């Protein structure tokens, strides 16, 4: 998967992002985790989320997955 530099941070992110708008709403936590895992398996490390997605639930679910699987540094 192609990676690009993230501004001046020195970090590199995937050129392709994964939207999490359905996390915590149309996709429950289990389904969200499965989608997250498939995206990670494909090499994606850029997840688009916002406090308006699923009334903030998307960020909570995504944060929980990052915490539980210690993947934030990836």
PDB file of N, CA, C, O and CB in Angstrom:
ATOM      1  N   UNK A   1       0.851  -1.172   0.000  1.00  0.00           N
ATOM      2  CA  UNK A   1       0.000   0.000   0.000  1.00  0.00           C
ATOM      3  C   UNK A   1       0.897   1.235   0.000  1.00  0.00           C
ATOM      4  O   UNK A   1       1.828   1.342   0.797  1.00  0.00           O
ATOM      5  CB  UNK A   1      -0.968  -0.002   1.225  1.00  0.00           C
ATOM      6  N   UNK A   2       0.606   2.147  -0.890  1.00  0.00           N
ATOM      7  CA  UNK A   2       1.393   3.379  -0.983  1.00  0.00           C
ATOM      8  C   UNK A   2       1.194   4.232   0.271  1.00  0.00           C
ATOM      9  O   UNK A   2       0.072   4.401   0.749  1.00  0.00           O
ATOM     10  CB  UNK A   2       1.002   4.182  -2.248  1.00  0.00           C
ATOM     11  N   UNK A   3       2.293   4.763   0.791  1.00  0.00           N
ATOM     12  CA  UNK A   3       2.263   5.639   1.969  1.00  0.00           C
ATOM     13  C   UNK A   3       2.721   7.042   1.570  1.00  0.00           C
ATOM     14  O   UNK A   3       3.571   7.207   0.695  1.00  0.00           O
ATOM     15  CB  UNK A   3       3.166   5.070   3.112  1.00  0.00           C
ATOM     16  N   UNK A   4       2.151   8.034   2.219  1.00  0.00           N
ATOM     17  CA  UNK A   4       2.531   9.421   1.969  1.00  0.00           C
ATOM     18  C   UNK A   4       2.893  10.075   3.296  1.00  0.00           C
ATOM     19  O   UNK A   4       2.429   9.652   4.355  1.00  0.00           O
ATOM     20  CB  UNK A   4       1.382  10.201   1.257  1.00  0.00           C
ATOM     21  N   UNK A   5       3.712  11.093   3.231  1.00  0.00           N
ATOM     22  CA  UNK A   5       4.140  11.818   4.423  1.00  0.00           C
ATOM     23  C   UNK A   5       2.978  12.634   4.972  1.00  0.00           C
ATOM     24  O   UNK A   5       2.268  13.303   4.221  1.00  0.00           O
ATOM     25  CB  UNK A   5       5.348  12.733   4.108  1.00  0.00           C
ATOM     26  N   UNK A   6       2.789  12.575   6.285  1.00  0.00           N
ATOM     27  CA  UNK A   6       1.715  13.320   6.943  1.00  0.00           C
ATOM     28  C   UNK A   6       2.265  14.662   7.416  1.00  0.00           C
ATOM     29  O   UNK A   6       2.784  14.783   8.525  1.00  0.00           O
ATOM     30  CB  UNK A   6       1.117  12.512   8.139  1.00  0.00           C
ATOM     31  N   UNK A   7       2.142  15.650   6.562  1.00  0.00           N
ATOM     32  CA  UNK A   7       2.623  16.990   6.895  1.00  0.00           C
ATOM     33  C   UNK A   7       4.061  16.991   7.357  1.00  0.00           C
ATOM     34  O   UNK A   7       4.913  16.332   6.760  1.00  0.00           O
ATOM     35  CB  UNK A   7       1.758  17.602   7.956  1.00  0.00           C
ATOM     36  N   UNK A   8       4.335  17.732   8.424  1.00  0.00           N
ATOM     37  CA  UNK A   8       5.697  17.816   8.961  1.00  0.00           C
ATOM     38  C   UNK A   8       5.909  16.896  10.165  1.00  0.00           C
ATOM     39  O   UNK A   8       6.895  17.025  10.891  1.00  0.00           O
ATOM     40  CB  UNK A   8       6.009  19.250   9.355  1.00  0.00           C
ATOM     41  N   UNK A   9       4.977  15.973  10.365  1.00  0.00           N
ATOM     42  CA  UNK A   9       5.053  15.087  11.523  1.00  0.00           C
ATOM     43  C   UNK A   9       6.128  14.015  11.372  1.00  0.00           C
ATOM     44  O   UNK A   9       6.615  13.473  12.364  1.00  0.00           O
ATOM     45  CB  UNK A   9       3.713  14.430  11.755  1.00  0.00           C
ATOM     46  N   UNK A  10       6.490  13.715  10.145  1.00  0.00           N
ATOM     47  CA  UNK A  10       7.416  12.613   9.893  1.00  0.00           C
ATOM     48  C   UNK A  10       6.701  11.283   9.780  1.00  0.00           C
ATOM     49  O   UNK A  10       7.294  10.281   9.380  1.00  0.00           O
ATOM     50  CB  UNK A  10       8.453  12.540  10.988  1.00  0.00           C
ATOM     51  N   UNK A  11       5.419  11.273  10.135  1.00  0.00           N
ATOM     52  CA  UNK A  11       4.639  10.040  10.040  1.00  0.00           C
ATOM     53  C   UNK A  11       4.225   9.764   8.609  1.00  0.00           C
ATOM     54  O   UNK A  11       4.102  10.679   7.794  1.00  0.00           O
ATOM     55  CB  UNK A  11       3.407  10.115  10.931  1.00  0.00           C
ATOM     56  N   UNK A  12       4.013   8.503   8.318  1.00  0.00           N
ATOM     57  CA  UNK A  12       3.574   8.110   6.984  1.00  0.00           C
ATOM     58  C   UNK A  12       2.230   7.408   7.106  1.00  0.00           C
ATOM     59  O   UNK A  12       2.052   6.503   7.922  1.00  0.00           O
ATOM     60  CB  UNK A  12       4.626   7.189   6.289  1.00  0.00           C
ATOM     61  N   UNK A  13       1.292   7.844   6.281  1.00  0.00           N
ATOM     62  CA  UNK A  13      -0.032   7.234   6.288  1.00  0.00           C
ATOM     63  C   UNK A  13      -0.344   6.670   4.908  1.00  0.00           C
ATOM     64  O   UNK A  13       0.259   7.043   3.902  1.00  0.00           O
ATOM     65  CB  UNK A  13      -1.109   8.259   6.714  1.00  0.00           C
ATOM     66  N   UNK A  14      -1.279   5.786   4.902  1.00  0.00           N
ATOM     67  CA  UNK A  14      -1.739   5.167   3.667  1.00  0.00           C
ATOM     68  C   UNK A  14      -2.364   6.245   2.777  1.00  0.00           C
ATOM     69  O   UNK A  14      -3.060   7.133   3.269  1.00  0.00           O
ATOM     70  CB  UNK A  14      -2.759   4.021   3.961  1.00  0.00           C
ATOM     71  N   UNK A  15      -2.120   6.166   1.501  1.00  0.00           N
ATOM     72  CA  UNK A  15      -2.705   7.123   0.561  1.00  0.00           C
ATOM     73  C   UNK A  15      -4.217   6.916   0.426  1.00  0.00           C
ATOM     74  O   UNK A  15      -4.926   7.803  -0.049  1.00  0.00           O
ATOM     75  CB  UNK A  15      -2.030   6.996  -0.815  1.00  0.00           C
ATOM     76  N   UNK A  16      -4.700   5.766   0.838  1.00  0.00           N
ATOM     77  CA  UNK A  16      -6.119   5.437   0.785  1.00  0.00           C
ATOM     78  C   UNK A  16      -6.667   5.398   2.205  1.00  0.00           C
ATOM     79  O   UNK A  16      -6.157   4.663   3.051  1.00  0.00           O
ATOM     80  CB  UNK A  16      -6.355   4.081   0.059  1.00  0.00           C
ATOM     81  N   UNK A  17      -7.692   6.179   2.463  1.00  0.00           N
ATOM     82  CA  UNK A  17      -8.290   6.206   3.793  1.00  0.00           C
ATOM     83  C   UNK A  17      -9.546   5.354   3.855  1.00  0.00           C
ATOM     84  O   UNK A  17     -10.135   5.017   2.827  1.00  0.00           O
ATOM     85  CB  UNK A  17      -8.610   7.633   4.198  1.00  0.00           C
ATOM     86  N   UNK A  18      -9.950   5.011   5.070  1.00  0.00           N
ATOM     87  CA  UNK A  18     -11.150   4.216   5.297  1.00  0.00           C
ATOM     88  C   UNK A  18     -12.125   5.051   6.125  1.00  0.00           C
ATOM     89  O   UNK A  18     -11.791   5.478   7.230  1.00  0.00           O
ATOM     90  CB  UNK A  18     -10.810   2.862   6.013  1.00  0.00           C
ATOM     91  N   UNK A  19     -13.316   5.281   5.604  1.00  0.00           N
ATOM     92  CA  UNK A  19     -14.323   6.073   6.297  1.00  0.00           C
ATOM     93  C   UNK A  19     -15.056   5.254   7.352  1.00  0.00           C
ATOM     94  O   UNK A  19     -15.419   4.103   7.108  1.00  0.00           O
ATOM     95  CB  UNK A  19     -15.318   6.643   5.302  1.00  0.00           C
ATOM     96  N   UNK A  20     -15.271   5.844   8.520  1.00  0.00           N
ATOM     97  CA  UNK A  20     -15.898   5.127   9.634  1.00  0.00           C
ATOM     98  C   UNK A  20     -17.291   5.656   9.962  1.00  0.00           C
ATOM     99  O   UNK A  20     -17.763   5.497  11.088  1.00  0.00           O
ATOM    100  CB  UNK A  20     -15.021   5.220  10.865  1.00  0.00           C
ATOM    101  N   UNK A  21     -17.944   6.272   9.004  1.00  0.00           N
ATOM    102  CA  UNK A  21     -19.235   6.894   9.253  1.00  0.00           C
ATOM    103  C   UNK A  21     -20.277   5.907   9.784  1.00  0.00           C
ATOM    104  O   UNK A  21     -21.155   6.300  10.551  1.00  0.00           O
ATOM    105  CB  UNK A  21     -19.741   7.533   7.986  1.00  0.00           C
ATOM    106  N   UNK A  22     -20.198   4.654   9.398  1.00  0.00           N
ATOM    107  CA  UNK A  22     -21.194   3.671   9.838  1.00  0.00           C
ATOM    108  C   UNK A  22     -20.858   3.037  11.184  1.00  0.00           C
ATOM    109  O   UNK A  22     -21.704   2.352  11.759  1.00  0.00           O
ATOM    110  CB  UNK A  22     -21.333   2.588   8.800  1.00  0.00           C
ATOM    111  N   UNK A  23     -19.640   3.245  11.705  1.00  0.00           N
ATOM    112  CA  UNK A  23     -19.244   2.630  12.976  1.00  0.00           C
ATOM    113  C   UNK A  23     -20.159   3.121  14.097  1.00  0.00           C
ATOM    114  O   UNK A  23     -20.375   4.323  14.254  1.00  0.00           O
ATOM    115  CB  UNK A  23     -17.758   2.953  13.306  1.00  0.00           C
ATOM    116  N   UNK A  24     -20.687   2.189  14.865  1.00  0.00           N
ATOM    117  CA  UNK A  24     -21.524   2.542  16.005  1.00  0.00           C
ATOM    118  C   UNK A  24     -22.965   2.839  15.643  1.00  0.00           C
ATOM    119  O   UNK A  24     -23.756   3.176  16.524  1.00  0.00           O
ATOM    120  CB  UNK A  24     -20.949   3.717  16.696  1.00  0.00           C
ATOM    121  N   UNK A  25     -23.332   2.725  14.380  1.00  0.00           N
ATOM    122  CA  UNK A  25     -24.722   2.966  13.966  1.00  0.00           C
ATOM    123  C   UNK A  25     -25.142   1.829  13.037  1.00  0.00           C
ATOM    124  O   UNK A  25     -25.589   0.782  13.503  1.00  0.00           O
ATOM    125  CB  UNK A  25     -24.879   4.369  13.254  1.00  0.00           C
ATOM    126  N   UNK A  26     -25.001   2.029  11.727  1.00  0.00           N
ATOM    127  CA  UNK A  26     -25.358   0.985  10.766  1.00  0.00           C
ATOM    128  C   UNK A  26     -24.533  -0.279  11.006  1.00  0.00           C
ATOM    129  O   UNK A  26     -25.005  -1.392  10.771  1.00  0.00           O
ATOM    130  CB  UNK A  26     -25.153   1.487   9.326  1.00  0.00           C
ATOM    131  N   UNK A  27     -23.302  -0.100  11.475  1.00  0.00           N
ATOM    132  CA  UNK A  27     -22.432  -1.225  11.832  1.00  0.00           C
ATOM    133  C   UNK A  27     -22.258  -1.219  13.351  1.00  0.00           C
ATOM    134  O   UNK A  27     -21.715  -0.264  13.908  1.00  0.00           O
ATOM    135  CB  UNK A  27     -21.034  -1.135  11.096  1.00  0.00           C
ATOM    136  N   UNK A  28     -22.715  -2.278  14.023  1.00  0.00           N
ATOM    137  CA  UNK A  28     -22.539  -2.345  15.480  1.00  0.00           C
ATOM    138  C   UNK A  28     -21.049  -2.535  15.794  1.00  0.00           C
ATOM    139  O   UNK A  28     -20.228  -2.592  14.879  1.00  0.00           O
ATOM    140  CB  UNK A  28     -23.393  -3.511  16.098  1.00  0.00           C
ATOM    141  N   UNK A  29     -20.700  -2.634  17.072  1.00  0.00           N
ATOM    142  CA  UNK A  29     -19.275  -2.727  17.440  1.00  0.00           C
ATOM    143  C   UNK A  29     -18.596  -3.940  16.841  1.00  0.00           C
ATOM    144  O   UNK A  29     -17.455  -3.847  16.388  1.00  0.00           O
ATOM    145  CB  UNK A  29     -19.127  -2.768  18.944  1.00  0.00           C
ATOM    146  N   UNK A  30     -19.275  -5.081  16.830  1.00  0.00           N
ATOM    147  CA  UNK A  30     -18.669  -6.299  16.277  1.00  0.00           C
ATOM    148  C   UNK A  30     -18.413  -6.157  14.778  1.00  0.00           C
ATOM    149  O   UNK A  30     -17.341  -6.520  14.292  1.00  0.00           O
ATOM    150  CB  UNK A  30     -19.574  -7.514  16.542  1.00  0.00           C
ATOM    151  N   UNK A  31     -19.381  -5.638  14.060  1.00  0.00           N
ATOM    152  CA  UNK A  31     -19.219  -5.449  12.622  1.00  0.00           C
ATOM    153  C   UNK A  31     -18.175  -4.368  12.336  1.00  0.00           C
ATOM    154  O   UNK A  31     -17.387  -4.495  11.398  1.00  0.00           O
ATOM    155  CB  UNK A  31     -20.566  -5.077  11.974  1.00  0.00           C
ATOM    156  N   UNK A  32     -18.170  -3.318  13.134  1.00  0.00           N
ATOM    157  CA  UNK A  32     -17.172  -2.262  12.984  1.00  0.00           C
ATOM    158  C   UNK A  32     -15.769  -2.825  13.181  1.00  0.00           C
ATOM    159  O   UNK A  32     -14.852  -2.489  12.431  1.00  0.00           O
ATOM    160  CB  UNK A  32     -17.437  -1.120  13.984  1.00  0.00           C
ATOM    161  N   UNK A  33     -15.601  -3.681  14.189  1.00  0.00           N
ATOM    162  CA  UNK A  33     -14.294  -4.296  14.450  1.00  0.00           C
ATOM    163  C   UNK A  33     -13.866  -5.165  13.279  1.00  0.00           C
ATOM    164  O   UNK A  33     -12.692  -5.171  12.907  1.00  0.00           O
ATOM    165  CB  UNK A  33     -14.334  -5.133  15.741  1.00  0.00           C
ATOM    166  N   UNK A  34     -14.805  -5.898  12.695  1.00  0.00           N
ATOM    167  CA  UNK A  34     -14.483  -6.740  11.540  1.00  0.00           C
ATOM    168  C   UNK A  34     -14.053  -5.888  10.346  1.00  0.00           C
ATOM    169  O   UNK A  34     -13.098  -6.232   9.649  1.00  0.00           O
ATOM    170  CB  UNK A  34     -15.692  -7.614  11.158  1.00  0.00           C
ATOM    171  N   UNK A  35     -14.749  -4.789  10.112  1.00  0.00           N
ATOM    172  CA  UNK A  35     -14.391  -3.878   9.018  1.00  0.00           C
ATOM    173  C   UNK A  35     -13.017  -3.254   9.274  1.00  0.00           C
ATOM    174  O   UNK A  35     -12.191  -3.161   8.366  1.00  0.00           O
ATOM    175  CB  UNK A  35     -15.464  -2.769   8.858  1.00  0.00           C
ATOM    176  N   UNK A  36     -12.787  -2.835  10.501  1.00  0.00           N
ATOM    177  CA  UNK A  36     -11.512  -2.243  10.902  1.00  0.00           C
ATOM    178  C   UNK A  36     -10.375  -3.240  10.665  1.00  0.00           C
ATOM    179  O   UNK A  36      -9.335  -2.885  10.110  1.00  0.00           O
ATOM    180  CB  UNK A  36     -11.554  -1.810  12.389  1.00  0.00           C
ATOM    181  N   UNK A  37     -10.583  -4.486  11.090  1.00  0.00           N
ATOM    182  CA  UNK A  37      -9.559  -5.520  10.919  1.00  0.00           C
ATOM    183  C   UNK A  37      -9.264  -5.796   9.449  1.00  0.00           C
ATOM    184  O   UNK A  37      -8.107  -5.982   9.075  1.00  0.00           O
ATOM    185  CB  UNK A  37      -9.994  -6.806  11.604  1.00  0.00           C
ATOM    186  N   UNK A  38     -10.289  -5.822   8.622  1.00  0.00           N
ATOM    187  CA  UNK A  38     -10.077  -6.056   7.179  1.00  0.00           C
ATOM    188  C   UNK A  38      -9.307  -4.909   6.546  1.00  0.00           C
ATOM    189  O   UNK A  38      -8.436  -5.127   5.704  1.00  0.00           O
ATOM    190  CB  UNK A  38     -11.423  -6.239   6.455  1.00  0.00           C
ATOM    191  N   UNK A  39      -9.628  -3.687   6.953  1.00  0.00           N
ATOM    192  CA  UNK A  39      -8.903  -2.522   6.431  1.00  0.00           C
ATOM    193  C   UNK A  39      -7.441  -2.586   6.864  1.00  0.00           C
ATOM    194  O   UNK A  39      -6.545  -2.339   6.056  1.00  0.00           O
ATOM    195  CB  UNK A  39      -9.555  -1.199   6.919  1.00  0.00           C
ATOM    196  N   UNK A  40      -7.193  -2.916   8.137  1.00  0.00           N
ATOM    197  CA  UNK A  40      -5.813  -3.032   8.639  1.00  0.00           C
ATOM    198  C   UNK A  40      -5.059  -4.140   7.898  1.00  0.00           C
ATOM    199  O   UNK A  40      -3.888  -3.975   7.558  1.00  0.00           O
ATOM    200  CB  UNK A  40      -5.810  -3.314  10.164  1.00  0.00           C
ATOM    201  N   UNK A  41      -5.720  -5.249   7.654  1.00  0.00           N
ATOM    202  CA  UNK A  41      -5.094  -6.370   6.940  1.00  0.00           C
ATOM    203  C   UNK A  41      -4.706  -5.967   5.521  1.00  0.00           C
ATOM    204  O   UNK A  41      -3.747  -6.494   4.957  1.00  0.00           O
ATOM    205  CB  UNK A  41      -6.042  -7.580   6.902  1.00  0.00           C
ATOM    206  N   UNK A  42      -5.457  -5.033   4.954  1.00  0.00           N
ATOM    207  CA  UNK A  42      -5.155  -4.535   3.605  1.00  0.00           C
ATOM    208  C   UNK A  42      -4.057  -3.477   3.619  1.00  0.00           C
ATOM    209  O   UNK A  42      -3.638  -3.004   2.563  1.00  0.00           O
ATOM    210  CB  UNK A  42      -6.412  -3.960   2.964  1.00  0.00           C
ATOM    211  N   UNK A  43      -3.588  -3.104   4.814  1.00  0.00           N
ATOM    212  CA  UNK A  43      -2.511  -2.126   4.931  1.00  0.00           C
ATOM    213  C   UNK A  43      -2.957  -0.702   5.195  1.00  0.00           C
ATOM    214  O   UNK A  43      -2.136   0.216   5.187  1.00  0.00           O
ATOM    215  CB  UNK A  43      -1.711  -2.143   3.706  1.00  0.00           C
ATOM    216  N   UNK A  44      -4.243  -0.506   5.427  1.00  0.00           N
ATOM    217  CA  UNK A  44      -4.754   0.847   5.677  1.00  0.00           C
ATOM    218  C   UNK A  44      -4.470   1.254   7.121  1.00  0.00           C
ATOM    219  O   UNK A  44      -4.750   0.509   8.060  1.00  0.00           O
ATOM    220  CB  UNK A  44      -6.277   0.925   5.382  1.00  0.00           C
ATOM    221  N   UNK A  45      -3.904   2.463   7.277  1.00  0.00           N
ATOM    222  CA  UNK A  45      -3.656   3.003   8.617  1.00  0.00           C
ATOM    223  C   UNK A  45      -4.200   4.424   8.749  1.00  0.00           C
ATOM    224  O   UNK A  45      -3.841   5.149   9.677  1.00  0.00           O
ATOM    225  CB  UNK A  45      -2.154   2.984   8.930  1.00  0.00           C
ATOM    226  N   UNK A  46      -5.060   4.813   7.822  1.00  0.00           N
ATOM    227  CA  UNK A  46      -5.674   6.143   7.825  1.00  0.00           C
ATOM    228  C   UNK A  46      -7.187   5.956   7.896  1.00  0.00           C
ATOM    229  O   UNK A  46      -7.813   5.504   6.937  1.00  0.00           O
ATOM    230  CB  UNK A  46      -5.260   6.977   6.547  1.00  0.00           C
ATOM    231  N   UNK A  47      -7.766   6.311   9.048  1.00  0.00           N
ATOM    232  CA  UNK A  47      -9.196   6.157   9.269  1.00  0.00           C
ATOM    233  C   UNK A  47      -9.830   7.529   9.426  1.00  0.00           C
ATOM    234  O   UNK A  47      -9.433   8.317  10.284  1.00  0.00           O
ATOM    235  CB  UNK A  47      -9.475   5.279  10.509  1.00  0.00           C
ATOM    236  N   UNK A  48     -10.823   7.804   8.584  1.00  0.00           N
ATOM    237  CA  UNK A  48     -11.532   9.073   8.617  1.00  0.00           C
ATOM    238  C   UNK A  48     -12.698   8.957   9.588  1.00  0.00           C
ATOM    239  O   UNK A  48     -13.572   8.106   9.429  1.00  0.00           O
ATOM    240  CB  UNK A  48     -12.026   9.478   7.200  1.00  0.00           C
ATOM    241  N   UNK A  49     -12.698   9.823  10.595  1.00  0.00           N
ATOM    242  CA  UNK A  49     -13.803   9.848  11.546  1.00  0.00           C
ATOM    243  C   UNK A  49     -14.093  11.298  11.928  1.00  0.00           C
ATOM    244  O   UNK A  49     -13.259  12.182  11.738  1.00  0.00           O
ATOM    245  CB  UNK A  49     -13.475   8.994  12.808  1.00  0.00           C
ATOM    246  N   UNK A  50     -15.261  11.521  12.456  1.00  0.00           N
ATOM    247  CA  UNK A  50     -15.656  12.877  12.861  1.00  0.00           C
ATOM    248  C   UNK A  50     -16.697  12.771  13.955  1.00  0.00           C
ATOM    249  O   UNK A  50     -17.407  11.770  14.053  1.00  0.00           O
ATOM    250  CB  UNK A  50     -16.206  13.698  11.652  1.00  0.00           C
ATOM    251  N   UNK A  51     -16.787  13.805  14.777  1.00  0.00           N
ATOM    252  CA  UNK A  51     -17.742  13.767  15.878  1.00  0.00           C
ATOM    253  C   UNK A  51     -19.190  13.750  15.409  1.00  0.00           C
ATOM    254  O   UNK A  51     -20.088  13.458  16.199  1.00  0.00           O
ATOM    255  CB  UNK A  51     -17.522  14.946  16.778  1.00  0.00           C
ATOM    256  N   UNK A  52     -19.430  14.053  14.155  1.00  0.00           N
ATOM    257  CA  UNK A  52     -20.799  14.008  13.646  1.00  0.00           C
ATOM    258  C   UNK A  52     -21.179  12.633  13.099  1.00  0.00           C
ATOM    259  O   UNK A  52     -22.361  12.361  12.889  1.00  0.00           O
ATOM    260  CB  UNK A  52     -20.978  15.050  12.564  1.00  0.00           C
ATOM    261  N   UNK A  53     -20.197  11.765  12.868  1.00  0.00           N
ATOM    262  CA  UNK A  53     -20.500  10.419  12.395  1.00  0.00           C
ATOM    263  C   UNK A  53     -21.152   9.635  13.530  1.00  0.00           C
ATOM    264  O   UNK A  53     -20.560   9.471  14.597  1.00  0.00           O
ATOM    265  CB  UNK A  53     -19.214   9.698  11.885  1.00  0.00           C
ATOM    266  N   UNK A  54     -22.341   9.163  13.303  1.00  0.00           N
ATOM    267  CA  UNK A  54     -23.100   8.383  14.290  1.00  0.00           C
ATOM    268  C   UNK A  54     -23.189   9.108  15.634  1.00  0.00           C
ATOM    269  O   UNK A  54     -23.130   8.487  16.695  1.00  0.00           O
ATOM    270  CB  UNK A  54     -22.456   7.004  14.486  1.00  0.00           C
ATOM    271  N   UNK A  55     -23.331  10.431  15.568  1.00  0.00           N
ATOM    272  CA  UNK A  55     -23.448  11.281  16.765  1.00  0.00           C
ATOM    273  C   UNK A  55     -22.275  11.095  17.732  1.00  0.00           C
ATOM    274  O   UNK A  55     -22.453  11.109  18.950  1.00  0.00           O
ATOM    275  CB  UNK A  55     -24.756  10.980  17.489  1.00  0.00           C
ATOM    276  N   UNK A  56     -21.083  10.922  17.175  1.00  0.00           N
ATOM    277  CA  UNK A  56     -19.881  10.769  17.983  1.00  0.00           C
ATOM    278  C   UNK A  56     -19.521   9.329  18.302  1.00  0.00           C
ATOM    279  O   UNK A  56     -18.406   9.045  18.740  1.00  0.00           O
ATOM    280  CB  UNK A  56     -20.043  11.515  19.246  1.00  0.00           C
ATOM    281  N   UNK A  57     -20.439   8.444  18.088  1.00  0.00           N
ATOM    282  CA  UNK A  57     -20.217   7.029  18.402  1.00  0.00           C
ATOM    283  C   UNK A  57     -19.100   6.437  17.547  1.00  0.00           C
ATOM    284  O   UNK A  57     -18.365   5.563  18.006  1.00  0.00           O
ATOM    285  CB  UNK A  57     -21.507   6.230  18.198  1.00  0.00           C
ATOM    286  N   UNK A  58     -18.969   6.906  16.316  1.00  0.00           N
ATOM    287  CA  UNK A  58     -17.912   6.415  15.427  1.00  0.00           C
ATOM    288  C   UNK A  58     -16.527   6.622  16.043  1.00  0.00           C
ATOM    289  O   UNK A  58     -15.682   5.728  16.002  1.00  0.00           O
ATOM    290  CB  UNK A  58     -17.992   7.121  14.067  1.00  0.00           C
ATOM    291  N   UNK A  59     -16.306   7.797  16.607  1.00  0.00           N
ATOM    292  CA  UNK A  59     -15.006   8.077  17.233  1.00  0.00           C
ATOM    293  C   UNK A  59     -14.788   7.202  18.463  1.00  0.00           C
ATOM    294  O   UNK A  59     -13.675   6.734  18.706  1.00  0.00           O
ATOM    295  CB  UNK A  59     -14.906   9.563  17.622  1.00  0.00           C
ATOM    296  N   UNK A  60     -15.842   6.981  19.233  1.00  0.00           N
ATOM    297  CA  UNK A  60     -15.722   6.127  20.417  1.00  0.00           C
ATOM    298  C   UNK A  60     -15.344   4.702  20.027  1.00  0.00           C
ATOM    299  O   UNK A  60     -14.444   4.109  20.621  1.00  0.00           O
ATOM    300  CB  UNK A  60     -17.035   6.123  21.212  1.00  0.00           C
ATOM    301  N   UNK A  61     -16.028   4.159  19.034  1.00  0.00           N
ATOM    302  CA  UNK A  61     -15.772   2.786  18.586  1.00  0.00           C
ATOM    303  C   UNK A  61     -14.371   2.672  17.993  1.00  0.00           C
ATOM    304  O   UNK A  61     -13.650   1.722  18.298  1.00  0.00           O
ATOM    305  CB  UNK A  61     -16.827   2.344  17.549  1.00  0.00           C
ATOM    306  N   UNK A  62     -13.981   3.619  17.158  1.00  0.00           N
ATOM    307  CA  UNK A  62     -12.650   3.593  16.554  1.00  0.00           C
ATOM    308  C   UNK A  62     -11.576   3.708  17.630  1.00  0.00           C
ATOM    309  O   UNK A  62     -10.589   2.974  17.601  1.00  0.00           O
ATOM    310  CB  UNK A  62     -12.500   4.729  15.523  1.00  0.00           C
ATOM    311  N   UNK A  63     -11.760   4.617  18.572  1.00  0.00           N
ATOM    312  CA  UNK A  63     -10.801   4.780  19.666  1.00  0.00           C
ATOM    313  C   UNK A  63     -10.666   3.523  20.500  1.00  0.00           C
ATOM    314  O   UNK A  63      -9.563   3.152  20.903  1.00  0.00           O
ATOM    315  CB  UNK A  63     -11.211   5.932  20.553  1.00  0.00           C
ATOM    316  N   UNK A  64     -11.783   2.867  20.757  1.00  0.00           N
ATOM    317  CA  UNK A  64     -11.765   1.624  21.530  1.00  0.00           C
ATOM    318  C   UNK A  64     -10.957   0.551  20.801  1.00  0.00           C
ATOM    319  O   UNK A  64     -10.176  -0.167  21.425  1.00  0.00           O
ATOM    320  CB  UNK A  64     -13.203   1.127  21.788  1.00  0.00           C
ATOM    321  N   UNK A  65     -11.140   0.438  19.486  1.00  0.00           N
ATOM    322  CA  UNK A  65     -10.392  -0.559  18.716  1.00  0.00           C
ATOM    323  C   UNK A  65      -8.901  -0.246  18.718  1.00  0.00           C
ATOM    324  O   UNK A  65      -8.072  -1.149  18.829  1.00  0.00           O
ATOM    325  CB  UNK A  65     -10.912  -0.625  17.276  1.00  0.00           C
ATOM    326  N   UNK A  66      -8.567   1.016  18.595  1.00  0.00           N
ATOM    327  CA  UNK A  66      -7.150   1.399  18.611  1.00  0.00           C
ATOM    328  C   UNK A  66      -6.526   1.099  19.971  1.00  0.00           C
ATOM    329  O   UNK A  66      -5.399   0.608  20.042  1.00  0.00           O
ATOM    330  CB  UNK A  66      -6.990   2.895  18.273  1.00  0.00           C
ATOM    331  N   UNK A  67      -7.252   1.391  21.048  1.00  0.00           N
ATOM    332  CA  UNK A  67      -6.764   1.115  22.407  1.00  0.00           C
ATOM    333  C   UNK A  67      -6.624  -0.381  22.656  1.00  0.00           C
ATOM    334  O   UNK A  67      -5.578  -0.848  23.108  1.00  0.00           O
ATOM    335  CB  UNK A  67      -7.707   1.728  23.447  1.00  0.00           C
ATOM    336  N   UNK A  68      -7.681  -1.127  22.360  1.00  0.00           N
ATOM    337  CA  UNK A  68      -7.706  -2.554  22.657  1.00  0.00           C
ATOM    338  C   UNK A  68      -6.642  -3.340  21.894  1.00  0.00           C
ATOM    339  O   UNK A  68      -6.080  -4.302  22.416  1.00  0.00           O
ATOM    340  CB  UNK A  68      -9.067  -3.113  22.342  1.00  0.00           C
ATOM    341  N   UNK A  69      -6.378  -2.938  20.695  1.00  0.00           N
ATOM    342  CA  UNK A  69      -5.439  -3.691  19.875  1.00  0.00           C
ATOM    343  C   UNK A  69      -4.078  -3.023  19.790  1.00  0.00           C
ATOM    344  O   UNK A  69      -3.235  -3.428  18.988  1.00  0.00           O
ATOM    345  CB  UNK A  69      -5.997  -3.875  18.492  1.00  0.00           C
ATOM    346  N   UNK A  70      -3.851  -1.981  20.629  1.00  0.00           N
ATOM    347  CA  UNK A  70      -2.565  -1.268  20.696  1.00  0.00           C
ATOM    348  C   UNK A  70      -2.019  -0.953  19.316  1.00  0.00           C
ATOM    349  O   UNK A  70      -0.858  -1.234  19.017  1.00  0.00           O
ATOM    350  CB  UNK A  70      -1.545  -2.088  21.470  1.00  0.00           C
ATOM    351  N   UNK A  71      -2.857  -0.371  18.482  1.00  0.00           N
ATOM    352  CA  UNK A  71      -2.469  -0.111  17.087  1.00  0.00           C
ATOM    353  C   UNK A  71      -2.254   1.363  16.783  1.00  0.00           C
ATOM    354  O   UNK A  71      -1.945   1.718  15.646  1.00  0.00           O
ATOM    355  CB  UNK A  71      -3.515  -0.654  16.158  1.00  0.00           C
ATOM    356  N   UNK A  72      -2.411   2.209  17.761  1.00  0.00           N
ATOM    357  CA  UNK A  72      -2.301   3.645  17.500  1.00  0.00           C
ATOM    358  C   UNK A  72      -0.973   4.015  16.870  1.00  0.00           C
ATOM    359  O   UNK A  72      -0.929   4.884  15.999  1.00  0.00           O
ATOM    360  CB  UNK A  72      -2.487   4.422  18.780  1.00  0.00           C
ATOM    361  N   UNK A  73       0.121   3.371  17.292  1.00  0.00           N
ATOM    362  CA  UNK A  73       1.437   3.697  16.750  1.00  0.00           C
ATOM    363  C   UNK A  73       1.649   3.174  15.334  1.00  0.00           C
ATOM    364  O   UNK A  73       2.630   3.536  14.685  1.00  0.00           O
ATOM    365  CB  UNK A  73       2.503   3.146  17.649  1.00  0.00           C
ATOM    366  N   UNK A  74       0.749   2.335  14.849  1.00  0.00           N
ATOM    367  CA  UNK A  74       0.864   1.838  13.484  1.00  0.00           C
ATOM    368  C   UNK A  74       0.295   2.820  12.493  1.00  0.00           C
ATOM    369  O   UNK A  74       0.309   2.561  11.290  1.00  0.00           O
ATOM    370  CB  UNK A  74       0.168   0.505  13.343  1.00  0.00           C
TER     371      UNK A  74
END
